């Protein structure tokens, strides 16, 4: 059985099995590292209410792409794929029963669909690598006729062809490839002429049986391509891209890029195609390039590989000037009257150049350049700034060192990347500073690795000699190295601009395609014509290859060495990949493996400290945080985590030191919010344990009002809380001085205070001054005195509706009472209750618990705070108290209360009754515990008011209307079956009225 006779589907099946087998142990892995930011906390992935159009406005992490803090990674198709897998993939695996029990820690997102997709995508890319390798090997081993002997060889005029006659005569037809496809093509040198002797020499090297040569070359190419695909499938450097969910961007981009390159190569083949068929292939390939770029930015570099393939491996149109007398009439007429092209020689050359410019090859290259230009223009339009501006030294130290050190470090960085391809032994999820210290001088021995890499690249370039007629294999090697290794790596090479990652193993996924092709080429040359036999392991005895060998003849030493090397390499790759996958199973395993490879990485130390905190190993976590800060003093996140750990588990002195470190972390924009939240919890806890005259609240206010934070309203609220204190606490003597740190940041309030403010800051100022006035009254008078009540009624009526809410938006915009229609917050405010408002009301309400007006205001405050059940009870109590006021105290004399316009003053029975009925209605809306009792209280209020009005003016219209309202209330009460026991009592009250 020949290797060429093996069905393609069998090869694909083996490659898929190989790939899935190597990565099967990642299927039930968890989310790890950057997966949390790309999937779990990314609203573009988890929030189905977000329109899909938002995905094309945000970066990969869910931030607006034009935002200064954006990472500038524009991958909307990858985010769309994540969203699809979360929504639909989870359903499939849930039905299969494949669901991790701990999905709660990932906000209910099941990681299995993401890992399954990665495995399948890697298998797809592996199959595409095989297909690409077959085509690349065919292009290398079968140079197109006319490639070497044409009058224009890769853009350089060929004088020998120009003077030797027709292009057909000077077309150096290649010899057939060697049986293994491993030998270089022997193309005739320019200037050798087309003599019969030369033709006889060429013929002597052709195989006697062309069909047999074809079988041998096909099976050699397929064997080499299968080897390249197997190396790619098992290469350990791919573990980050396949085992990590974030790496799916690399997989999608590689799959689309390979499909685009294959279509372009098919379109570029010098065979007769219709114009429509040709441009359909080219257009589809460029659309796929765009799709690849929208999954990962490096996809656009596929155009570079296309251009190199087209320009260096495929023949250019013959650029041989037509001989005198052979110019076409059309070309002659076009060139008439042009003085600079009057000579026949120049006219012939101009016509040839014009024909070249109109060729399909030049048009294809121009279309590729246009696709790149359009993509760059789109990126510039959306992102405004193409470059990442938010990275730090801890992530990429190159921009933060001197020019010499930057160049040396960049070169060594490239060598380390190549080292990961050659020997993927030490792998780490994080290579941040100072895992690899920067190179400061030429004497650093690490520069030898840089020199070796660049020497190899220079050899590849010079041996290809693209300016001359060359052997096809050297040119092929240049295309693979430049187009499939260097080009996809170049955006992350820190050459044109610094990037946000020093070393990222997943960045080698696409470049490793070219590396595996070069490695397979080297192994194929070592094995010689025996490679198909070595690769066809399942074939029996003498049927293993198309190469006929004497029975019992052993493989030569060179072939056996190639077999041993290939087997060892594949086995080592498979074992390392399988073992490395286990590191990606959990974050703990991942970070512990990173610590072994990069113990001097500040970010690795930080992550290890966070990991130790999870398990309560406080001393170990503190040690890691201190080590991270020692490695890079400018790295501010460890300060926050170190301070938080001291607060969580430290002595009293350590807690105070931790508070200081948390305050220092407020200047670190990456953890400022978390530090503020931690300080708030700390100060509130300390205040609850021992208020100490509001000292902790004042300290918290100092934090909020510092220049780097400037949370003005929150700071003012904290100072107000300190001033108000607990019920029974004296009001501070220097109230103005206590609140001055807040007042100096606020504008003057409107005059009068209850007027509509122009700005949010003015609204905050108005509420603060209103409460200050109430505090001054409370300092002079007892809370149950007439003067104090008049002041609090004025505050409730004029400012309560606005000042019960905080004015500035909060991070959590949760709607509390407004959802139930109890009240609406003031315009421009959020739905979070203002604590000082509640504190003040609580002091007054505690002093006189039977005051219906205060009960109503306290119920409003509870509803604003989201305490709806409590609010319902206090609304009911307020209604009952105000209704009782009608029957006992008021009579015909007005009492002190809140007037209809909101001011404090004397009110009569109708106003008291209206307030009581409103309180009952709000109690029902809030879900009163006993609705029948509340409705009965409302009916009783109508009856009491009707009785008073009838006594004052019998038969008056107001009294009659009130009686009708009472009867309507009674009918509504009768309509509720469970309210039977209240109906009789209400009827008796109505009859008495």
N, C-alpha and C positions, 0 to 999 in steps of 0.2 A: 504493500500500500504506500503510495507516494503521499508526502505531506500536502502536495497540491490537490490531492484527491479527498482530503479530510473536509467534510462539509463545514461551511463557515459557521453554521448554527452550532456545530459541536464545539468549535473554538470559543464562540461566545458563551456557550453554556459553561465551559470549563472556567473561563475568566470570571463569570458571574459567581459561580460556586466558590472560586478562590477568594474573591472579594468579600462576599457575604460571610464566608467562614472565618476570615481574618477579623471581621468587625462585628461578629454576632454578639460578642460579650459587651458591646456598648448599647444594646437595645434597651436594657432596663437601667441604664445609667441615669443619674439625676441631672438637674441643671447645675452648672458650675461656672464660677468666675463671671465673665462678661455676659453669659446667658441671662443672668438676672436683670441686667440693664436693657438688653436687646429684646427680651420677651416678657418677663414677669412684670416689670415696672414700666413697660412701654405701652402707653394707652393706644397707640396705633395698632398694636397687636391684640390687646385684650378687650378693648372697648368697641363693641359692635355698633354702638350708636354713632361713632365717628364716621362721616362719609368717606368713601374711598378717595375722593379728591384730596383729602388732607394728607394722605400718604405721599402725594407728589409735591407737597409743600414742606415736608419735614425731612430731617436727616434720619439716619439709620437708627438713632436712639430716641426719636420722638420730639426733637427740638426743631423749631422753625429753622430752615436751612439758611436763611439770611441773618439769623441772630448772631451777634458777636460771640456768644458762648457756644455756638454750634460746632460740632466736630467736622462739619463739611463733608461727611460721608453720605453721598446721595445714592441710595439703593432702594428705591420704592418697590421694585418688583420682588426683592427679597423679603421686605416687610409684608407685602401682599401674600407671599407664599407662607410666611409665618402665620399670618392671620387665618389663612385657609386651613392650615394644618391644625391650629388650635381649635377651630370651630367644627370642621368636618372630620378631620383625622381622629380626633378624640372620640367621636361617636362610633367610628368603626372599631377602634380598639376597646372601647367600653363594652361593645356588644360581644367582643371576643373574650371579655374578662381580663384583658391586659391593662390593668390600671394600678399604679402604685398606691399604696395605702397612705403615703405621706404627702399627697398632693396639696394638702392644706397649707403647707409651708410655702408653696409656690402659688398661692391665691387660686387654687383649684385648677391650675393648668397642668395637664398631663404631659410629661416629657417624652413618653414613648413614641407618639407620632412623629416628633421632630427627629429622634434618633433613627427611626425606621426610614424616614425620608432621606436622611444623610447616607445611610448604607446603600439604598437603592440608587441614589444619585452618583455615588462613587462607583458603583458597578456600571452605570451607564457611561460615565466618563472613561472608565477603563476600556469598555468596548469601543468607544470613539477613538481612544488612543491607538488601539489595534488597527482600526480602519485607517487612521491617519498615517500610522507607521507603514502600512502596506503601500499606500500611495507615495509616501516619501521615498521608500526604498525603490519603488518602481521608477520614480523620477530620477533617482540617483543612478540606477543600474541601466536604464534605457534612455540615454540621451536622445533627444528628438533630432531627426535628420535636419541638417543645416545649422545646428546649434554652434558648432565649432568652426565651420569653414565658411560661414556667410560673410558677406562684406561688412557687416556690422555685428561685432561680437560684444554683446553686453555694453553697448554704448560707445565702443571704441572702433574707429575705422580700421579695417583690415586691408592693408595695401596689397598683400599677396593675393587676396581674393579679387581685388579690384583689377589687377593686371593679368590674372590667369584665365580670363574668359568668362564663361557664364557661371552663375551661382551653382548650377547643378554640377559643374565640373569640379568646383572647389569645395563642394560639400563633403567634409570629412566624415564618412559614415563610421560610427563606432563599431568596435568589435563587440561581439556578444559578451555578456557578463560571464564571469567564472561560474562554475557549477553552484557555488555557494552564494553567489552574489556578493562575495566579499572583496573581489579584486577591483582595482580602479579601471575605468574605461581608458583604452589607449586611443586617444584621438590624434589624428594626423596634425602635425604642427603646421602653422602657416608658412607658406613659402615652399613647401615640399613639392608643390605642383601636382598634376594629376596624371603622371606617367603610368604606363602599363606596368612597369616594374613595381611601382608603389602599390598599384591595385593588386598585383599578384601577392605582394607582401601582406597586404590586408587580408586577402582571401585565405592565405595559409593559416591565419589565426582563427578563422571562423570554424565552428564545430561542424563535423560532417553531417550530423542529423539536426536540422533546425528545430524540428518538433521536440526532440529530446532536450535541446538547449532551452527551449521555452519552458518545458516541465521543470527542469532543474532551477531556472531562475525564479519561477513562480513559487516553487516550494521553499527555496532559500529565503525569498522575501517574506513569505507567510511565517516561516519559522522565526525569522528575526523579529518580525512585528509581534508575534505572540510572546516572544521573550521580553520585548520592550513593555508590552501591556502587563505581563506578569510582574515585572519589576515595579511598574507603576502601582499596580493593585496592592502590593505588599509593602511598599516603602514606608518605613516607620515615621518619616517626617510628616506624613499625612494624618497622623492620629489627631492632632489638634483640629484640623479642618473637618474630619469625619466624626470624631467623638464629641467635639464641642458643637453645640447648636449654632453658635455665631458663625462657625466655619461654613455653614450652608451657603453663604454668599460666594465663597470660593468655588464650591461645587457647581452651583448654578451658572456662574460666570464661565467656568471651564467648559461645561457641557455646551453652552450656547456658542462659545468661541470656537470650539472644535467643529461643531456643525457648520458654522460660518466659514471656517477655513477649508473644510472639505467641499462645500458648495463652490467656493471661489476657485479652488484648484480644479474642480471639474469644468467650470466655465472657462478657465484659462488654458485648458489643453488645446494645442494647435490642431484642431480638427474642424471640419466644416459644420457650423451650426447656423441656424437662422438668427437674424438680429434679435428677434423677440426671445428666442430660447436663451441666447447668450446673456442678454440683459435681465431676463427673469432670474437667472441663476445669480448674477452679480448683485442685483437689487435685493434678492432674498438674503444673500450672505451679508450685505451691509446692514439690513434690518436686524439680522441676528446679532451682529456686532453691537448695534445700539442696545438691543435687549441685554446682551452680556454686560455692557457698561452700566446699565440701570440695575443690575444685580450686584456688581462690584466694579469699581472704577477702572481696574486694570483691563477690563474687557475691551476697552477701546484700543489697547496696544495690539490687538489681533490684526488691525490694519497694517501694522509694521511687518508682521509675519507674512501677511498676504503680499505686500509689496516686495519683500525680499525673495519670496518664492517665485513670484512672477518675473522679477528682474534678473535674478541670478540663475535660476534653474530651468527656465523655459526659454525657447529661442525667441530672439527679437526678429521682427520683419527684416528681410534683406535690405540693406541700405547701400546697394551697389548702384552707382550712377549709370544710367542707360548709355549705351555706346552711341556714337554719332549716327544719326539716321534712324535711331530707334525711339527717339522722344515722341510721345503721343501728341497729336494735334492739339488736344485740350491743354496739356501742360505748356506747349509752346505758345499758344495764344495767351495764357495767363501771365507769362513772363515777358511778353512783348512790351517794349517801351520802358523797361526798367534798366536804367544805365548801369546799376551796380551788378546786374546779372546778365550782361550782354554776352559774355564769353560762353561758348558751348559747355565747357567744363563746369563753370559755376551754375549754369542753368540746369545741368544734369544733377549736380549735387543739391541744388535748391529743390528740385522736383522730388528727389529721394527723401530729403528731410521733411518736405510737406506730406509725403505719403506716410512717413513714420509718425508724424504728429497726428495724422488721421487714423492711425491703426487702433485696433481694439485694445491692445496692451496699454498704450498711453491713455486711452479713455478710461480703462479700468483703474489705472493708478490715480488718475485725476479724480475719479469718483470716490475712491478711498480717501484721498486727501480732503475732499469736500465733506465726507461723512465725519471725519475727525474735526474739521472746522465747525460744523454745525453742532456737534456735541459740546465742544469747548464753549461756543457761544451760548448754548442753553445753560450750561453750568454757570457761566458768568452772569447770565440774566437772573438765575434763581438764587445763587449763593452770594452774589455781590463780590465776595472775596473768595478766591479759589483755595487759599491756603489755610491751614489750621493755625490759630493763634493762641490756643489755650493750653498747649502742652508745657511741661516744666522740665527742669533738669533731671528730675528723678525718672522721667519717662524717656527722654532722649537727651543725653548730655552734649551732643555734638554742637548745637548752636551756642552753648554756654562756655566753650573752651576757646583758646586762641586759634588763629588761622592754621598754624602748622599742626597743632594737635588735632584740629578738626579734619584736616586732610588725611593725616595718618590714621586716625580712628575710623574715618569713613572707609578707607581702603581695607583696614583690618576687619571691619564689619562685613565687607563683601567676602573676604576670605573665610570668615566664620560661617556665613551662609553656605558657601561652597562646602565647607567642612561638614555641615549638617546633611548635605546631600550625599557626600562621599561616605561618611561614617556617622550615622544617626544614633550614636550611643547615648550621649548625654542630651536629654530633652527636658525642656522646662516650659511651663505655661507663662512664665514671666522672666524676661531677661533685662529688667530695668536696672538703672544705676544703683549700685556700682558692681553689678554682677560681672561685667567686663570693664575694668578700669580704662579710661582713655589713654591713648598712646601720646606721650609727651615729647619723645625724642627719636631721632633716626636710629640711635643705638639700641632701641628696644628690640629684642630678638623676635618679637611677634611680627615685625615688618617682613620677615622672611616669608611668612605665609602669604602676605599681600603680594610680594614680588613673584612668588610662584604662580599665583592666580593670574596676575596680569601678564606674565610671560606666556602662559598657556593661551590666553586670549589673543595676544599679539601673534603667536605662532599660527593660530587658527586663521587670523586675518591675512597674514603674509603668505601662508601656504596656499590660500585660495587664489591670491593674485587676481582680484576681480577686474583689473584693468587689462588682463591678457586672456588669450585662449588657454584654458586650463583643463585639468582633469576634473571630471564631474564630481568625484567623491570629495575632493577638497572644497569645491564650491558648495556642495551639499552640507558639509560639516559647518561651514560658515553660516549658512542659512539657519541650520538647526540651533547653533550656539547663539547667534544674534537675534533670530526671530522668535525662537521658542524658549530660550533661557534668559537672555539679557533683556529683551523687550518687555515681557510681563513683569520682570523684577525691577525694571528701571524706575517706575514711579515710587517705589519704596526704598530706593538706593541711597537717599540723602545726598544726591548729587546736585540736582537742580534746585531743590528746596528741602528743608528739614521736614520730617514727618513725625507723627505723634507716637511712633513705636520704634524702639531701638532695634530689637530683633523680634520678629513674630514668625513662628514656625509655619503658621497657616499661609503666610505670604509666599511660601515656596511651593504651594500646591500646583499652580500653573507653570512656574519655571521647571518643576521636576519632570514635566512631560518631555521637554527637550533633553534634559539630563538622561532620562531613561532611554531615549532614542540613541543618544551617543554611547551610553553604556552597552546597549544591545549591539550596536555597530562594532564596538571594540571586541565584545565576546564573539560575535559572528566572524570577525577576521581571525580571531585566535582559533576558533573551531574549524575554519575553512569549509570545505564542501561537506563536512560531516554534521553540520548544525541541524539540518532536518532530522537526521537519524537520532541525534541526541534529544531533540524536542519531542519526537514521536515515541514517547515512552511506552504507549500502549500497543504499538505494532509488534508482531512476532518476528523474530529472527531476521531473515534476509529481506523482509518486506518493509523495513524501516526507512528506506530512503530510495530516492530515484538514482542515487549514485551506485553503480554496479561495482561490487567489491568481491574478490575471490572468497569462496566459502571458507569460513574459519579465520579469515584475516582479522586481526585485532585492530582496533582504532590506534592511530599513531599517538605518540606521547603528547603532542600538542593538542589533539582533540580530547584526549583523556583529561588533560589539565583543564581545558575549557569546560568539560562536563563537570569535573569536581568543583571548579570555581563557581559555575552557574548554580549547581545544586546547593553548595554551601551558602552562596549569597541569598538565594531564595529562602532557604531554611532559616538563615539568620534574620532576614527581613520579617518573615512570618512570626518567628518567636518574639522578636523585639516589639513588633506591632501588637501582638496579643498581650504581652506583658504591659506595654505602655497604656493600652486601653483600660486596664484595671486602675491606673492612676486617675483616669477621668470618670470613674464610677461615682465618686463623691468629692466634694470640695476639700474635705479633710485629707484624703489621699492625694489629691492634686497639689495642695499647698505643701504637704510634707515631702513629696517628690521634688517640688521646686526648691525647697530649702536645701536638699542634698546637692543640687546642681548649682544653685546661686545663693549660698549662705550670706553673701555680702550685698544682696539686693535689698534696698530699703523697702520697696513695696512688698516683697516676699515676707520680710520681717513683720511689716504691718499686718498682712493677711494672716500670718501665723499667730500674731497676738490676738486678733479678733477671733480666730478659731479657738485658741485656748480659753478665751472669755466664755465662749459658749458652753464649755465643759466645767466652768468654775475653777479653772486652774489659774488663779489670780497672779501668783508670783511669776509663773512662766509668761503670762501675757504681758505683765509689766516689763519683764526682761526684754521681750521682743520689741515692745514700743520704744524702750530706751535705746536699743541697738539700732532701730530704724532712724531715730533722731540723730544718733551719733554718725551714721553713715552719711546722711544728708541733712545738715542743720536747717536748711531752708524748706524741708518737707514738713508741712504743718499738720497734716492729719494725725500723726502719732501724738501730738500734743493733746488733741481732743480726746483720743482714746485712752491715753495715759491718765488724764484728769478724770475722765468718766469712771475708769476702773478704781481710782483712789476713792472717789465718792461712793461707789457701789460697795467697796469692800476695803475700808481703811480705818485707821484710828481717827480720833477726833482731829488731831493735828493734820493727818493725811487728807481728811475730808476738806479742811480749809485750803490745803495746798492744791487739792484737786479742783476746788472752785476757782482758784486763781488761774489754773491752767485752762479751765473751760472759758474763763474770760479772755485769756490770751488767744484761744482758738476762735473767738468771734471775728478776728481779723483774717481768718483763713476762709476764703469764699467757698471752698469746697465742702466745709463742714460748719459754716457759720450758723445755718438754720438749726442743725442738730445741736450745736453748742448752746444756742439760745433756748431751745426747748428743754435741754438738760438743766440749764441754770434756772429756768422757771420752775421746774419740778423740785429742784433742790431748795430754792428759796421759799416756795410755798410749803414744802414739808417742814423746813426749819421754822417758818412762821406759825404753822399749825402746832408744832411741839411747844413753842414758847414765843409769843409775839414780840416780846421785848420792845414794846412801844413802837412797833412797826419798823424796827431797824432792818430786818431782812427784806421787807418790801421796799424800803428806800434804797437798799443795795441793788435790788433787782431793777428798780427804776433807773439807777445810775447806769446799769448795763444797757437798758433799752434806749437811753438818751445819749449814749456815746456816739461820736461822729461816724464810726463805721457801721452802726446799726440804725440809729435814728428812727425807732418805732415810737413816734411822738405820742400818739393816743394811748398805746399800751403803757408807756412810761408814765403818762399823766394819770391813768387809771390806777397804777400801782401806788403812786404818791397819794392819791385820794383815798385808797384803801388804808394806807398807813395813817392818814389824818382822821378818818372816820373811826377806825378801830372797831372794837366789839361793843355790843349794847352795855351801857354803864360806864364805858371808858370816858375819861374827860376829853374834851376837844382841846387840841394843842393850842398853846398861847400864841405862838408865832405861826399862824396858819399861812400867812402870805409868804414867809420865808421858807416854809416847808414845801410849798407848791411852786416856788420861784423857778427851780430848774425846768419845770414844765412850761410855766407861763412865758419864759423868754423865747420859747420856740413857737408860740402861738400868736396869731394876730388878735387885734382888738375884737371883742364880740359885737354883734349887731346891736343897735339901739332902737327900740327896747330889745331885751334878751329874747323874747319870744318871736321876734321878727324872723322872716325867712333868711337864713344865712346865704352868702354868695358862694362860699367854698366849703369843702369838708373841714378844713382846718378851722374855719370860723364857726362851724357847727360844734366842733369839739370845744372851742373856746367858750361858746355860749353855755354849753352844759356844765363846764367846769366852773364858770362864774356863778351860775345858778345854784350849784351845790355848795359853793363857798358861802353864798348868802344864807343858805339854809343852815350850814354849820355855824355861822356866826350867831344866828338866832338860837340855835340849840345850845350854844355856849352861854348865852345870856338868860335863857328861859328853860324851864323844865319841859320835857317833850310832850307832857299832857296839858300844858298851859294853853290858854286861848291864843296868846301871841305866837307860840310855836306852831299850833295847829293852823293858824291863819297863814303862816309862812309855808308850811308843808302843803296845804291845800293849793296855794298859789303855784307852787312848784309842780304839783301833780297836774293841775289843770292846764298850765301854760306850757310846761316843758316835758312832762312825763311821757307823752306820746313819742317824742323825739329822743329824749335822753335815756330811755330805758334800753336803747340799742347802742352798740358801738357804731361809730360813724365810718371808720375805714374798713375796707374789705379784709376779711381774714382768709387764711389758706383753706379752711374748711367752710364752705359756703352752704352749710346744711340748713334747710328750712325747718323751723320748729313750729311755733304756734301759727305762723302764717299759712301753713299747709291746711290747717283746719278752719281757716277763715276767722280766727279769733281777733286778729289785728294785723295791720300791715306796717312794716318798719318804715321809717322815714326815708324819703328819697335820697339815694346815695349811700345808705347804710347797708350793713349786712344783717344776718339773722342771728347774731350773737348778743346775748344780754350783757349790759354794762354792770360790772360787779359793784362799783360804788353806789349806783342807783339802788340796787337791792339792799346794800348795807344800810343806807340811810333810811329807807322805808322800814327795814326790819327794826331799827332802833325806835322809830315812832310807833310802829304797829305793836311792838312788845310793850310799850308804855300804856297803850289803850287798846286792848284786844277787841273791844266792843264798838269801835268806831267803824261804821259801815263804809265811809269814804276811804279810809286807810286799808280796810280789807279788800275793797275793789282794786285799789292801786297795787296792793301786794299780790293779788291774784294776777293782774296784768304782768307784773314782773316775773312771777313764776312761769307763766305761759311763755314769756319771751325767753326764759332760760330753758325751755323744753320740758319743764316739770308739769305736764298737762294734767295728770290725775290730781296733783295737789292744787293746781289752779282751779279745777272744777269745784273742789270742795270749798275753796275760799270765795269763788264767785257766788256759790250758793249761800255761803254764810253772809256775804255782803248784801245779797238780795234780802235775806231774812232780817238782817239788822236794820236796813233802810226801811223795809216794810213795817217792822216793829216801831220804828220811829214815828210813822204816821199814826199809829194807834195809841201811842203813849205820850210822847214828849211834845210833838209839834202843835197839834191842835190847829188853831188859826194863826199862831205866831210863827214867823220865820225863824230859822236856825242857821248857824254857821255851816257852810258847806261849799261845794264847787258849783259855781253857776254854769249856765248853759254855754257861755262864751269862754269858760275855762278859768276864770278868775276866782279868787276866794271872796266870799261874801255871804249875805243872808239869802236863804232860798226858802221858797214856800213848798206846800204839799205837792203840787204838780211836778216840780223839779225833783223832789225826793222820790216820788213814785216812779218817774221816768228812769232815774238812776237804778232803782230797785229792779224794775222790769228788764232793763238792759243787762244787769248782773245775772238775772235768772236765764236770760237768753244765752249769754256767754257760757253759763254753766252747762246748759244743754248741749251746746256746740262742742264743749270740751269733753263730753261724755260723762255726765253726772252719774253718780253711783245709783241714785234713785230718781229717775226722771219724773215719776208721778209726784214725788214730794216737791220737786222744783216747780212743776206746773201748778200744783196746788198753791205754792207760795205766790206765784204770779197772779193766780185768780184772787187770792186773798188781798194782794196789793190793789188790784182793781176795785175790789169791794170796799176796802178801807178808804181809798181816795173818793169813790162815789159817795160814801157815807159822809165824808167831810164836806164835799161840794154840795150835797143835797141839804146838809144842815146850814151851810152858809147862804145858799141861794136856791131854794126849792124850785124845781122845774126848769132850771137854767139849761142852756144848750150844752155847756161843758159837763154838767152833771149827767144829763141824758146820754151824751156820747160815752162817758165813762161807764155808765150802767150797761150800755150795749156792748162795750168792749169786754166787760165782765161776763156777760152772758155768752159771748163768743168764746171766751176762755173756758167757760164751763162746758160748752158743747165740745170743744176740743179735748177736754179732759175726759168727758164721757165716751169719746170715740176710742180711747185707749182701754182695752179690756182689763188690763191688770191694775188700773187706777180706780177700781170700784170703791174701795174704802175711803178714798179721798173725795169722791164725787158728792157723797152725802154731806160731808163737812163744808165743801165749797158751796153747795146749794143752800145750806143754812145761812152761811155768811152772806150770800147774794140776797136771800130773802130779807135778812135783817137790814141790808143796805137799801 
